[in-house]
Amino acid sequence: MADADFGRRLKRRRQAAGYRTQGDLAVKIGVPRSTVGAWENGRQYPQRFIGALESLLGPLDEYEPPAIDPELARRIEELSPQQRDYLILRLTELREAAHGLRARVDALDGQQRSASA
């Protein structure tokens, strides 16, 4: 059983992104409408498609700040405001690149499954 809270977040994000129906999103992701329905109703979790979903809808998991090593926290505190801004910019770029790569892997996985069917 998947997480019902995740399903509710997915539905809210889908609607906020302008995908009025489950079918609209399903076409964009390349899955049956019933699959999106199962995700939104908490019956399944979109493990293989989370990257593609997040590339369309943004982050879907609730944010929980990671634990920061005390030494790293101390070093960040010592940065100037300009250095912190640069660090945030670079981390944001890395996060976006990681989401893009995840979406590509998901797309390739989908193509591979289609070819083997």
Summary of the structure (lengths in Angstrom):
residues: 117
radius of gyration: 17.7
end to end distance: 26.0
largest distance: 55.8
contacts: 279
relative contact order: 0.13
helix: 72%
strand: 0%
